Amino acid sequence: MPPADLLWLCAAAVCGTVGFFAVCWTLVHPQLGLLDLAALAGFGWCLDRGDR
């Protein structure tokens, strides 16, 4: 596996983990919605970068 592919795989794993915890945090603490929106926006950006 080329190093670039390994780097993208690690980045995707980090983004997925952040997105998962952002969703869980929203369910537990809905009042912190703005922070979660920022986290989910970052998650979407990671997915967008990964598709290119």
Summary of the structure (lengths in Angstrom):
residues: 52
radius of gyration: 12.8
end to end distance: 18.2
largest distance: 42.9
contacts: 124
relative contact order: 0.17
helix: 92%
strand: 0%
